[in-house]
């Protein structure tokens, strides 16, 4: 996973129009997936895509990044999940000349010992979208 921070070193900062476009470029999506206490995690899998791109984090750890909304990206996330609430966050962005909202489709599936499953999909009310 490649991550980069940008520092604007111009003493005057960024022009207001450019700064507004820069801030609106990424749309945060957040949710939690809760693993019951005392249950052993057998497998955890994330499938995700966003228009135009995304970065997925599980419990704060960068997991997956994609920049082609025409394909689904997959990752194993079992090693990042623990019993209790686990934070899922996605930063999604859309291309184009002007600010516009990003679309996200994601599914997190966790298989527990004994065959039980915990699933979180973007259609669930648990997801929160920022601005």
N, CA, C and O atoms as CSV, one atom per row, in Angstrom:
chain,resi,resn,atom,element,x,y,z
A,1,UNK,N,N,0.838,-1.166,0.000
A,1,UNK,CA,C,0.000,0.000,0.000
A,1,UNK,C,C,0.883,1.228,0.000
A,1,UNK,O,O,1.750,1.382,0.861
A,2,UNK,N,N,0.665,2.089,-0.954
A,2,UNK,CA,C,1.412,3.333,-1.062
A,2,UNK,C,C,0.544,4.455,-0.532
A,2,UNK,O,O,-0.629,4.555,-0.890
A,3,UNK,N,N,1.100,5.288,0.303
A,3,UNK,CA,C,0.381,6.427,0.847
A,3,UNK,C,C,1.263,7.647,0.702
A,3,UNK,O,O,2.487,7.552,0.793
A,4,UNK,N,N,0.645,8.793,0.477
A,4,UNK,CA,C,1.429,10.003,0.308
A,4,UNK,C,C,0.701,11.175,0.944
A,4,UNK,O,O,-0.509,11.332,0.782
A,5,UNK,N,N,1.454,11.999,1.670
A,5,UNK,CA,C,0.923,13.245,2.210
A,5,UNK,C,C,1.448,14.374,1.352
A,5,UNK,O,O,2.552,14.301,0.812
A,6,UNK,N,N,0.650,15.413,1.233
A,6,UNK,CA,C,1.045,16.561,0.433
A,6,UNK,C,C,1.125,17.774,1.339
A,6,UNK,O,O,0.200,18.045,2.104
A,7,UNK,N,N,2.222,18.502,1.257
A,7,UNK,CA,C,2.396,19.734,2.018
A,7,UNK,C,C,2.496,20.881,1.028
A,7,UNK,O,O,3.349,20.874,0.140
A,8,UNK,N,N,1.621,21.869,1.186
A,8,UNK,CA,C,1.668,23.054,0.347
A,8,UNK,C,C,2.663,24.004,0.995
A,8,UNK,O,O,2.417,24.520,2.084
A,9,UNK,N,N,3.792,24.236,0.323
A,9,UNK,CA,C,4.855,25.037,0.914
A,9,UNK,C,C,4.801,26.507,0.522
A,9,UNK,O,O,5.639,27.295,0.961
A,10,UNK,N,N,3.844,26.879,-0.285
A,10,UNK,CA,C,3.667,28.270,-0.658
A,10,UNK,C,C,3.149,29.017,0.573
A,10,UNK,O,O,2.136,28.626,1.153
A,11,UNK,N,N,3.832,30.082,0.973
A,11,UNK,CA,C,3.443,30.840,2.157
A,11,UNK,C,C,2.027,31.377,2.043
A,11,UNK,O,O,1.376,31.614,3.060
A,12,UNK,N,N,1.540,31.574,0.828
A,12,UNK,CA,C,0.185,32.077,0.625
A,12,UNK,C,C,-0.859,30.959,0.591
A,12,UNK,O,O,-2.058,31.234,0.539
A,13,UNK,N,N,-0.412,29.705,0.621
A,13,UNK,CA,C,-1.329,28.575,0.606
A,13,UNK,C,C,-1.869,28.318,-0.787
A,13,UNK,O,O,-1.241,28.681,-1.782
A,14,UNK,N,N,-3.049,27.683,-0.857
A,14,UNK,CA,C,-3.686,27.371,-2.129
A,14,UNK,C,C,-4.761,28.395,-2.431
A,14,UNK,O,O,-5.369,28.947,-1.513
A,15,UNK,N,N,-5.001,28.652,-3.694
A,15,UNK,CA,C,-6.101,29.515,-4.115
A,15,UNK,C,C,-7.400,28.868,-3.647
A,15,UNK,O,O,-7.506,27.641,-3.637
A,16,UNK,N,N,-8.378,29.661,-3.263
A,16,UNK,CA,C,-9.632,29.147,-2.704
A,16,UNK,C,C,-10.325,28.157,-3.626
A,16,UNK,O,O,-10.823,27.135,-3.154
A,17,UNK,N,N,-10.373,28.428,-4.934
A,17,UNK,CA,C,-11.047,27.525,-5.868
A,17,UNK,C,C,-10.321,26.181,-5.928
A,17,UNK,O,O,-10.961,25.130,-5.904
A,18,UNK,N,N,-9.004,26.211,-6.007
A,18,UNK,CA,C,-8.226,24.961,-6.042
A,18,UNK,C,C,-8.360,24.207,-4.724
A,18,UNK,O,O,-8.478,22.981,-4.726
A,19,UNK,N,N,-8.344,24.913,-3.610
A,19,UNK,CA,C,-8.471,24.267,-2.304
A,19,UNK,C,C,-9.824,23.591,-2.159
A,19,UNK,O,O,-9.906,22.484,-1.626
A,20,UNK,N,N,-10.892,24.242,-2.627
A,20,UNK,CA,C,-12.229,23.654,-2.539
A,20,UNK,C,C,-12.319,22.379,-3.365
A,20,UNK,O,O,-12.907,21.393,-2.919
A,21,UNK,N,N,-11.746,22.387,-4.557
A,21,UNK,CA,C,-11.746,21.191,-5.408
A,21,UNK,C,C,-10.919,20.085,-4.778
A,21,UNK,O,O,-11.294,18.914,-4.841
A,22,UNK,N,N,-9.791,20.448,-4.168
A,22,UNK,CA,C,-8.895,19.478,-3.536
A,22,UNK,C,C,-9.611,18.770,-2.384
A,22,UNK,O,O,-9.545,17.547,-2.269
A,23,UNK,N,N,-10.292,19.537,-1.536
A,23,UNK,CA,C,-10.985,18.966,-0.384
A,23,UNK,C,C,-12.143,18.081,-0.813
A,23,UNK,O,O,-12.379,17.045,-0.192
A,24,UNK,N,N,-12.868,18.455,-1.850
A,24,UNK,CA,C,-14.032,17.695,-2.292
A,24,UNK,C,C,-13.670,16.483,-3.135
A,24,UNK,O,O,-14.552,15.717,-3.523
A,25,UNK,N,N,-12.418,16.300,-3.419
A,25,UNK,CA,C,-11.999,15.197,-4.276
A,25,UNK,C,C,-12.292,13.841,-3.645
A,25,UNK,O,O,-12.701,12.918,-4.349
A,26,UNK,N,N,-12.095,13.697,-2.348
A,26,UNK,CA,C,-12.273,12.410,-1.686
A,26,UNK,C,C,-13.513,12.415,-0.803
A,26,UNK,O,O,-13.762,13.381,-0.082
A,27,UNK,N,N,-14.291,11.335,-0.859
A,27,UNK,CA,C,-15.501,11.190,-0.053
A,27,UNK,C,C,-15.269,10.070,0.953
A,27,UNK,O,O,-14.999,8.936,0.558
A,28,UNK,N,N,-15.371,10.369,2.253
A,28,UNK,CA,C,-15.179,9.305,3.240
A,28,UNK,C,C,-16.473,8.507,3.477
A,28,UNK,O,O,-17.563,9.073,3.561
A,29,UNK,N,N,-16.323,7.216,3.579
A,29,UNK,CA,C,-17.408,6.307,3.960
A,29,UNK,C,C,-16.914,5.527,5.169
A,29,UNK,O,O,-15.773,5.066,5.180
A,30,UNK,N,N,-17.760,5.370,6.192
A,30,UNK,CA,C,-17.346,4.671,7.402
A,30,UNK,C,C,-18.442,3.737,7.895
A,30,UNK,O,O,-19.632,4.003,7.722
A,31,UNK,N,N,-18.018,2.639,8.514
A,31,UNK,CA,C,-18.949,1.687,9.123
A,31,UNK,C,C,-18.178,0.884,10.168
A,31,UNK,O,O,-16.954,0.971,10.265
A,32,UNK,N,N,-18.915,0.110,10.938
A,32,UNK,CA,C,-18.295,-0.817,11.885
A,32,UNK,C,C,-18.870,-2.204,11.638
A,32,UNK,O,O,-20.047,-2.361,11.315
A,33,UNK,N,N,-18.019,-3.196,11.796
A,33,UNK,CA,C,-18.496,-4.574,11.743
A,33,UNK,C,C,-18.172,-5.180,13.105
A,33,UNK,O,O,-17.034,-5.122,13.570
A,34,UNK,N,N,-19.196,-5.766,13.737
A,34,UNK,CA,C,-19.014,-6.281,15.088
A,34,UNK,C,C,-18.892,-7.799,15.076
A,34,UNK,O,O,-19.745,-8.514,14.551
A,35,UNK,N,N,-17.807,-8.259,15.669
A,35,UNK,CA,C,-17.543,-9.696,15.799
A,35,UNK,C,C,-17.921,-10.096,17.225
A,35,UNK,O,O,-17.412,-9.510,18.180
A,36,UNK,N,N,-18.805,-11.081,17.386
A,36,UNK,CA,C,-19.226,-11.477,18.736
A,36,UNK,C,C,-18.046,-11.938,19.591
A,36,UNK,O,O,-17.141,-12.616,19.103
A,37,UNK,N,N,-18.066,-11.564,20.866
A,37,UNK,CA,C,-17.020,-11.968,21.808
A,37,UNK,C,C,-16.987,-13.488,21.924
A,37,UNK,O,O,-18.022,-14.154,21.884
A,38,UNK,N,N,-15.797,-14.010,22.068
A,38,UNK,CA,C,-15.629,-15.450,22.251
A,38,UNK,C,C,-15.737,-16.274,20.986
A,38,UNK,O,O,-15.694,-17.503,21.052
A,39,UNK,N,N,-15.877,-15.634,19.835
A,39,UNK,CA,C,-15.986,-16.361,18.567
A,39,UNK,C,C,-14.668,-16.270,17.815
A,39,UNK,O,O,-14.087,-15.191,17.699
A,40,UNK,N,N,-14.198,-17.399,17.305
A,40,UNK,CA,C,-12.958,-17.434,16.541
A,40,UNK,C,C,-13.239,-17.107,15.079
A,40,UNK,O,O,-14.171,-17.640,14.476
A,41,UNK,N,N,-12.423,-16.228,14.525
A,41,UNK,CA,C,-12.569,-15.826,13.122
A,41,UNK,C,C,-11.845,-16.842,12.247
A,41,UNK,O,O,-10.648,-17.074,12.412
A,42,UNK,N,N,-12.577,-17.442,11.317
A,42,UNK,CA,C,-12.007,-18.417,10.389
A,42,UNK,C,C,-11.498,-17.718,9.137
A,42,UNK,O,O,-10.411,-18.026,8.648
A,43,UNK,N,N,-12.285,-16.772,8.613
A,43,UNK,CA,C,-11.903,-16.052,7.398
A,43,UNK,C,C,-12.570,-14.684,7.389
A,43,UNK,O,O,-13.653,-14.503,7.946
A,44,UNK,N,N,-11.919,-13.739,6.758
A,44,UNK,CA,C,-12.478,-12.405,6.572
A,44,UNK,C,C,-12.099,-11.924,5.184
A,44,UNK,O,O,-10.940,-12.027,4.781
A,45,UNK,N,N,-13.063,-11.406,4.457
A,45,UNK,CA,C,-12.820,-11.050,3.059
A,45,UNK,C,C,-13.511,-9.730,2.734
A,45,UNK,O,O,-14.655,-9.504,3.128
A,46,UNK,N,N,-12.808,-8.865,2.014
A,46,UNK,CA,C,-13.383,-7.606,1.532
A,46,UNK,C,C,-13.409,-7.620,0.015
A,46,UNK,O,O,-12.423,-7.988,-0.625
A,47,UNK,N,N,-14.542,-7.218,-0.565
A,47,UNK,CA,C,-14.688,-7.015,-2.011
A,47,UNK,C,C,-15.201,-5.600,-2.182
A,47,UNK,O,O,-16.174,-5.207,-1.538
A,48,UNK,N,N,-14.549,-4.826,-3.052
A,48,UNK,CA,C,-14.874,-3.408,-3.122
A,48,UNK,C,C,-14.521,-2.812,-4.479
A,48,UNK,O,O,-13.591,-3.262,-5.148
A,49,UNK,N,N,-15.276,-1.795,-4.871
A,49,UNK,CA,C,-14.912,-0.941,-5.989
A,49,UNK,C,C,-15.561,0.413,-5.764
A,49,UNK,O,O,-16.534,0.527,-5.019
A,50,UNK,N,N,-15.025,1.433,-6.403
A,50,UNK,CA,C,-15.572,2.790,-6.293
A,50,UNK,C,C,-15.299,3.541,-7.586
A,50,UNK,O,O,-14.343,3.254,-8.307
A,51,UNK,N,N,-16.157,4.503,-7.858
A,51,UNK,CA,C,-16.049,5.330,-9.051
A,51,UNK,C,C,-15.425,6.666,-8.626
A,51,UNK,O,O,-16.096,7.476,-7.987
A,52,UNK,N,N,-14.224,6.894,-8.951
A,52,UNK,CA,C,-13.283,6.208,-9.819
A,52,UNK,C,C,-12.263,5.372,-9.045
A,52,UNK,O,O,-11.715,4.418,-9.596
A,53,UNK,N,N,-12.000,5.702,-7.806
A,53,UNK,CA,C,-10.994,4.974,-7.052
A,53,UNK,C,C,-11.309,4.983,-5.570
A,53,UNK,O,O,-12.241,5.653,-5.125
A,54,UNK,N,N,-10.508,4.216,-4.792
A,54,UNK,CA,C,-10.760,4.093,-3.357
A,54,UNK,C,C,-9.505,3.664,-2.618
A,54,UNK,O,O,-8.535,3.188,-3.207
A,55,UNK,N,N,-9.559,3.852,-1.306
A,55,UNK,CA,C,-8.581,3.288,-0.383
A,55,UNK,C,C,-9.373,2.711,0.787
A,55,UNK,O,O,-10.157,3.426,1.411
A,56,UNK,N,N,-9.178,1.428,1.091
A,56,UNK,CA,C,-9.884,0.739,2.171
A,56,UNK,C,C,-8.961,0.603,3.374
A,56,UNK,O,O,-7.797,0.226,3.242
A,57,UNK,N,N,-9.501,0.918,4.555
A,57,UNK,CA,C,-8.788,0.710,5.819
A,57,UNK,C,C,-9.674,-0.130,6.732
A,57,UNK,O,O,-10.888,0.061,6.798
A,58,UNK,N,N,-9.035,-1.066,7.436
A,58,UNK,CA,C,-9.721,-1.898,8.418
A,58,UNK,C,C,-8.994,-1.712,9.738
A,58,UNK,O,O,-7.792,-1.962,9.832
A,59,UNK,N,N,-9.716,-1.277,10.748
A,59,UNK,CA,C,-9.140,-1.000,12.063
A,59,UNK,C,C,-7.922,-0.078,11.945
A,59,UNK,O,O,-6.941,-0.242,12.671
A,60,UNK,N,N,-7.991,0.875,11.043
A,60,UNK,CA,C,-6.928,1.860,10.862
A,60,UNK,C,C,-5.808,1.449,9.931
A,60,UNK,O,O,-5.001,2.294,9.541
A,61,UNK,N,N,-5.730,0.184,9.561
A,61,UNK,CA,C,-4.651,-0.305,8.691
A,61,UNK,C,C,-5.063,-0.222,7.223
A,61,UNK,O,O,-6.148,-0.662,6.845
A,62,UNK,N,N,-4.182,0.349,6.403
A,62,UNK,CA,C,-4.429,0.410,4.964
A,62,UNK,C,C,-4.396,-1.005,4.404
A,62,UNK,O,O,-3.433,-1.742,4.619
A,63,UNK,N,N,-5.455,-1.383,3.683
A,63,UNK,CA,C,-5.601,-2.750,3.200
A,63,UNK,C,C,-5.536,-2.834,1.686
A,63,UNK,O,O,-4.850,-3.696,1.137
A,64,UNK,N,N,-6.247,-1.944,1.010
A,64,UNK,CA,C,-6.441,-2.114,-0.416
A,64,UNK,C,C,-6.683,-0.758,-1.058
A,64,UNK,O,O,-7.301,0.129,-0.470
A,65,UNK,N,N,-6.181,-0.619,-2.277
A,65,UNK,CA,C,-6.398,0.603,-3.055
A,65,UNK,C,C,-6.694,0.191,-4.488
A,65,UNK,O,O,-6.051,-0.713,-5.022
A,66,UNK,N,N,-7.658,0.847,-5.109
A,66,UNK,CA,C,-7.990,0.543,-6.491
A,66,UNK,C,C,-8.356,1.806,-7.240
A,66,UNK,O,O,-8.870,2.762,-6.660
A,67,UNK,N,N,-8.088,1.800,-8.538
A,67,UNK,CA,C,-8.379,2.977,-9.353
A,67,UNK,C,C,-9.028,2.601,-10.679
A,67,UNK,O,O,-8.806,3.267,-11.690
A,68,UNK,N,N,-9.825,1.544,-10.681
A,68,UNK,CA,C,-10.557,1.142,-11.885
A,68,UNK,C,C,-11.938,0.678,-11.447
A,68,UNK,O,O,-12.100,-0.455,-10.992
A,69,UNK,N,N,-12.934,1.547,-11.583
A,69,UNK,CA,C,-14.272,1.239,-11.100
A,69,UNK,C,C,-14.934,0.111,-11.867
A,69,UNK,O,O,-15.997,-0.362,-11.464
A,70,UNK,N,N,-14.335,-0.333,-12.961
A,70,UNK,CA,C,-14.926,-1.415,-13.750
A,70,UNK,C,C,-14.578,-2.795,-13.208
A,70,UNK,O,O,-15.094,-3.796,-13.705
A,71,UNK,N,N,-13.715,-2.869,-12.199
A,71,UNK,CA,C,-13.390,-4.176,-11.630
A,71,UNK,C,C,-13.499,-4.152,-10.114
A,71,UNK,O,O,-13.405,-3.099,-9.484
A,72,UNK,N,N,-13.695,-5.319,-9.549
A,72,UNK,CA,C,-13.793,-5.479,-8.108
A,72,UNK,C,C,-12.425,-5.858,-7.557
A,72,UNK,O,O,-11.714,-6.669,-8.150
A,73,UNK,N,N,-12.065,-5.279,-6.444
A,73,UNK,CA,C,-10.798,-5.566,-5.783
A,73,UNK,C,C,-11.100,-6.371,-4.524
A,73,UNK,O,O,-12.068,-6.085,-3.818
A,74,UNK,N,N,-10.275,-7.375,-4.241
A,74,UNK,CA,C,-10.516,-8.286,-3.124
A,74,UNK,C,C,-9.296,-8.366,-2.227
A,74,UNK,O,O,-8.159,-8.256,-2.688
A,75,UNK,N,N,-9.550,-8.561,-0.923
A,75,UNK,CA,C,-8.456,-8.720,0.037
A,75,UNK,C,C,-8.911,-9.578,1.204
A,75,UNK,O,O,-10.078,-9.549,1.595
A,76,UNK,N,N,-7.980,-10.338,1.752
A,76,UNK,CA,C,-8.216,-11.074,2.983
A,76,UNK,C,C,-7.959,-10.108,4.145
A,76,UNK,O,O,-6.927,-9.439,4.180
A,77,UNK,N,N,-8.896,-10.037,5.091
A,77,UNK,CA,C,-8.749,-9.088,6.201
A,77,UNK,C,C,-8.866,-9.767,7.564
A,77,UNK,O,O,-8.929,-9.076,8.581
A,78,UNK,N,N,-8.898,-11.087,7.616
A,78,UNK,CA,C,-9.103,-11.810,8.873
A,78,UNK,C,C,-8.075,-11.426,9.932
A,78,UNK,O,O,-8.408,-11.328,11.113
A,79,UNK,N,N,-6.835,-11.211,9.519
A,79,UNK,CA,C,-5.773,-10.893,10.482
A,79,UNK,C,C,-5.941,-9.511,11.116
A,79,UNK,O,O,-5.281,-9.217,12.113
A,80,UNK,N,N,-6.803,-8.661,10.566
A,80,UNK,CA,C,-7.016,-7.313,11.102
A,80,UNK,C,C,-8.257,-7.206,11.989
A,80,UNK,O,O,-8.479,-6.176,12.625
A,81,UNK,N,N,-9.057,-8.257,12.032
A,81,UNK,CA,C,-10.317,-8.236,12.779
A,81,UNK,C,C,-10.155,-8.853,14.159
A,81,UNK,O,O,-9.398,-9.806,14.347
A,82,UNK,N,N,-10.881,-8.293,15.120
A,82,UNK,CA,C,-10.869,-8.772,16.499
A,82,UNK,C,C,-12.309,-8.829,16.998
A,82,UNK,O,O,-13.177,-8.151,16.447
A,83,UNK,N,N,-12.583,-9.637,18.047
A,83,UNK,CA,C,-13.919,-9.595,18.642
A,83,UNK,C,C,-14.245,-8.174,19.100
A,83,UNK,O,O,-13.375,-7.455,19.592
A,84,UNK,N,N,-15.500,-7.783,18.935
A,84,UNK,CA,C,-15.917,-6.421,19.259
A,84,UNK,C,C,-16.106,-5.629,17.977
A,84,UNK,O,O,-16.221,-6.203,16.894
A,85,UNK,N,N,-16.136,-4.307,18.105
A,85,UNK,CA,C,-16.361,-3.433,16.953
A,85,UNK,C,C,-15.052,-3.192,16.205
A,85,UNK,O,O,-14.022,-2.895,16.809
A,86,UNK,N,N,-15.111,-3.325,14.888
A,86,UNK,CA,C,-13.968,-3.105,14.011
A,86,UNK,C,C,-14.336,-1.994,13.027
A,86,UNK,O,O,-15.358,-2.077,12.345
A,87,UNK,N,N,-13.506,-0.963,12.957
A,87,UNK,CA,C,-13.772,0.177,12.074
A,87,UNK,C,C,-13.419,-0.162,10.637
A,87,UNK,O,O,-12.341,-0.687,10.355
A,88,UNK,N,N,-14.335,0.141,9.734
A,88,UNK,CA,C,-14.120,0.002,8.297
A,88,UNK,C,C,-14.238,1.413,7.714
A,88,UNK,O,O,-15.255,2.080,7.906
A,89,UNK,N,N,-13.216,1.861,7.013
A,89,UNK,CA,C,-13.306,3.182,6.396
A,89,UNK,C,C,-12.795,3.112,4.963
A,89,UNK,O,O,-11.844,2.398,4.645
A,90,UNK,N,N,-13.456,3.874,4.124
A,90,UNK,CA,C,-13.102,3.926,2.709
A,90,UNK,C,C,-13.048,5.397,2.308
A,90,UNK,O,O,-13.969,6.165,2.585
A,91,UNK,N,N,-11.971,5.767,1.664
A,91,UNK,CA,C,-11.871,7.096,1.053
A,91,UNK,C,C,-12.040,6.854,-0.434
A,91,UNK,O,O,-11.213,6.190,-1.058
A,92,UNK,N,N,-13.108,7.390,-1.003
A,92,UNK,CA,C,-13.400,7.180,-2.426
A,92,UNK,C,C,-13.325,8.513,-3.154
A,92,UNK,O,O,-13.639,9.559,-2.586
A,93,UNK,N,N,-12.908,8.469,-4.410
A,93,UNK,CA,C,-12.826,9.695,-5.204
A,93,UNK,C,C,-13.315,9.444,-6.608
A,93,UNK,O,O,-13.280,8.325,-7.120
A,94,UNK,N,N,-13.770,10.520,-7.212
A,94,UNK,CA,C,-14.285,10.463,-8.565
A,94,UNK,C,C,-13.438,11.372,-9.436
A,94,UNK,O,O,-13.025,12.444,-8.995
A,95,UNK,N,N,-13.176,10.959,-10.661
A,95,UNK,CA,C,-12.399,11.773,-11.583
A,95,UNK,C,C,-13.270,12.840,-12.212
A,95,UNK,O,O,-14.462,12.946,-11.921
A,96,UNK,N,N,-12.674,13.605,-13.055
A,96,UNK,CA,C,-13.417,14.651,-13.743
A,96,UNK,C,C,-12.821,16.009,-13.482
A,96,UNK,O,O,-11.927,16.169,-12.652
A,97,UNK,N,N,-13.333,16.990,-14.207
A,97,UNK,CA,C,-12.810,18.346,-14.104
A,97,UNK,C,C,-13.302,19.084,-12.869
A,97,UNK,O,O,-12.602,19.960,-12.362
A,98,UNK,N,N,-14.470,18.756,-12.382
A,98,UNK,CA,C,-15.012,19.460,-11.230
A,98,UNK,C,C,-15.356,18.498,-10.119
A,98,UNK,O,O,-15.405,17.288,-10.337
A,99,UNK,N,N,-15.594,19.019,-8.931
A,99,UNK,CA,C,-15.977,18.156,-7.816
A,99,UNK,C,C,-17.297,17.440,-8.114
A,99,UNK,O,O,-18.255,18.057,-8.578
A,100,UNK,N,N,-17.334,16.155,-7.847
A,100,UNK,CA,C,-18.573,15.389,-7.959
A,100,UNK,C,C,-18.500,14.205,-7.016
A,100,UNK,O,O,-17.403,13.754,-6.687
A,101,UNK,N,N,-19.640,13.687,-6.569
A,101,UNK,CA,C,-19.623,12.624,-5.568
A,101,UNK,C,C,-19.040,11.326,-6.108
A,101,UNK,O,O,-19.101,11.040,-7.304
A,102,UNK,N,N,-18.479,10.557,-5.200
A,102,UNK,CA,C,-17.941,9.241,-5.543
A,102,UNK,C,C,-18.973,8.179,-5.176
A,102,UNK,O,O,-19.716,8.341,-4.208
A,103,UNK,N,N,-19.018,7.098,-5.945
A,103,UNK,CA,C,-19.911,5.973,-5.664
A,103,UNK,C,C,-19.085,4.820,-5.114
A,103,UNK,O,O,-17.935,4.631,-5.511
A,104,UNK,N,N,-19.666,4.053,-4.204
A,104,UNK,CA,C,-18.957,2.958,-3.545
A,104,UNK,C,C,-19.838,1.724,-3.499
A,104,UNK,O,O,-21.025,1.804,-3.183
A,105,UNK,N,N,-19.241,0.574,-3.820
A,105,UNK,CA,C,-19.888,-0.724,-3.623
A,105,UNK,C,C,-18.889,-1.581,-2.863
A,105,UNK,O,O,-17.763,-1.785,-3.319
A,106,UNK,N,N,-19.305,-2.090,-1.692
A,106,UNK,CA,C,-18.389,-2.894,-0.880
A,106,UNK,C,C,-19.154,-3.974,-0.130
A,106,UNK,O,O,-20.333,-3.826,0.192
A,107,UNK,N,N,-18.442,-5.068,0.139
A,107,UNK,CA,C,-18.996,-6.160,0.943
A,107,UNK,C,C,-17.866,-6.716,1.798
A,107,UNK,O,O,-16.811,-7.096,1.292
A,108,UNK,N,N,-18.108,-6.755,3.101
A,108,UNK,CA,C,-17.169,-7.346,4.052
A,108,UNK,C,C,-17.858,-8.587,4.609
A,108,UNK,O,O,-18.957,-8.492,5.156
A,109,UNK,N,N,-17.226,-9.743,4.478
A,109,UNK,CA,C,-17.813,-10.994,4.974
A,109,UNK,C,C,-16.815,-11.677,5.902
A,109,UNK,O,O,-15.642,-11.843,5.568
A,110,UNK,N,N,-17.307,-12.068,7.071
A,110,UNK,CA,C,-16.465,-12.730,8.066
A,110,UNK,C,C,-17.105,-14.064,8.416
A,110,UNK,O,O,-18.279,-14.127,8.783
A,111,UNK,N,N,-16.321,-15.127,8.298
A,111,UNK,CA,C,-16.802,-16.457,8.668
A,111,UNK,C,C,-16.259,-16.794,10.049
A,111,UNK,O,O,-15.062,-16.665,10.305
A,112,UNK,N,N,-17.150,-17.228,10.937
A,112,UNK,CA,C,-16.776,-17.563,12.305
A,112,UNK,C,C,-16.783,-19.074,12.500
A,112,UNK,O,O,-17.427,-19.812,11.754
A,113,UNK,N,N,-16.066,-19.506,13.499
A,113,UNK,CA,C,-16.051,-20.927,13.830
A,113,UNK,C,C,-17.480,-21.407,14.064
A,113,UNK,O,O,-18.258,-20.731,14.737
A,114,UNK,N,N,-17.826,-22.548,13.523
A,114,UNK,CA,C,-19.176,-23.085,13.642
A,114,UNK,C,C,-20.062,-22.731,12.459
A,114,UNK,O,O,-21.218,-23.150,12.401
A,115,UNK,N,N,-19.523,-21.956,11.507
A,115,UNK,CA,C,-20.256,-21.656,10.285
A,115,UNK,C,C,-21.042,-20.351,10.277
A,115,UNK,O,O,-21.583,-19.968,9.240
A,116,UNK,N,N,-21.114,-19.664,11.408
A,116,UNK,CA,C,-21.841,-18.386,11.419
A,116,UNK,C,C,-21.073,-17.358,10.590
A,116,UNK,O,O,-19.851,-17.429,10.459
A,117,UNK,N,N,-21.823,-16.395,10.032
A,117,UNK,CA,C,-21.210,-15.332,9.213
A,117,UNK,C,C,-21.676,-13.971,9.700
A,117,UNK,O,O,-22.798,-13.813,10.179
A,118,UNK,N,N,-20.790,-12.991,9.566
A,118,UNK,CA,C,-21.129,-11.596,9.804
A,118,UNK,C,C,-20.827,-10.884,8.492
A,118,UNK,O,O,-19.714,-10.975,7.974
A,119,UNK,N,N,-21.827,-10.169,7.951
A,119,UNK,CA,C,-21.670,-9.528,6.649
A,119,UNK,C,C,-22.054,-8.054,6.753
A,119,UNK,O,O,-23.041,-7.695,7.395
A,120,UNK,N,N,-21.262,-7.224,6.114
A,120,UNK,CA,C,-21.525,-5.794,6.022
A,120,UNK,C,C,-21.448,-5.408,4.552
A,120,UNK,O,O,-20.409,-5.579,3.914
A,121,UNK,N,N,-22.551,-4.885,4.014
A,121,UNK,CA,C,-22.592,-4.459,2.615
A,121,UNK,C,C,-22.957,-2.985,2.556
A,121,UNK,O,O,-23.542,-2.449,3.497
A,122,UNK,N,N,-22.613,-2.325,1.450
A,122,UNK,CA,C,-22.871,-0.900,1.346
A,122,UNK,C,C,-24.354,-0.556,1.331
A,122,UNK,O,O,-24.699,0.607,1.539
A,123,UNK,N,N,-25.225,-1.493,1.099
A,123,UNK,CA,C,-26.654,-1.219,1.177
A,123,UNK,C,C,-27.171,-1.155,2.606
A,123,UNK,O,O,-28.305,-0.737,2.836
A,124,UNK,N,N,-26.347,-1.567,3.572
A,124,UNK,CA,C,-26.748,-1.577,4.982
A,124,UNK,C,C,-26.774,-0.160,5.537
A,124,UNK,O,O,-26.011,0.707,5.110
A,125,UNK,N,N,-27.665,0.055,6.496
A,125,UNK,CA,C,-27.795,1.375,7.139
A,125,UNK,C,C,-26.582,1.711,8.004
A,125,UNK,O,O,-26.440,2.852,8.445
A,126,UNK,N,N,-25.713,0.745,8.251
A,126,UNK,CA,C,-24.554,0.976,9.119
A,126,UNK,C,C,-23.519,1.921,8.515
A,126,UNK,O,O,-22.688,2.469,9.240
A,127,UNK,N,N,-23.558,2.116,7.211
A,127,UNK,CA,C,-22.575,2.981,6.541
A,127,UNK,C,C,-22.939,4.449,6.701
A,127,UNK,O,O,-24.104,4.832,6.594
A,128,UNK,N,N,-21.914,5.269,6.961
A,128,UNK,CA,C,-22.073,6.720,7.034
A,128,UNK,C,C,-21.209,7.339,5.952
A,128,UNK,O,O,-20.062,6.934,5.767
A,129,UNK,N,N,-21.740,8.302,5.247
A,129,UNK,CA,C,-20.984,8.998,4.206
A,129,UNK,C,C,-20.713,10.418,4.676
A,129,UNK,O,O,-21.601,11.095,5.194
A,130,UNK,N,N,-19.475,10.861,4.489
A,130,UNK,CA,C,-19.105,12.231,4.863
A,130,UNK,C,C,-19.278,13.157,3.688
A,130,UNK,O,O,-19.812,12.786,2.643
A,131,UNK,N,N,-18.820,14.353,3.883
A,131,UNK,CA,C,-18.899,15.335,2.791
A,131,UNK,C,C,-17.589,16.070,2.666
A,131,UNK,O,O,-17.448,16.939,1.806
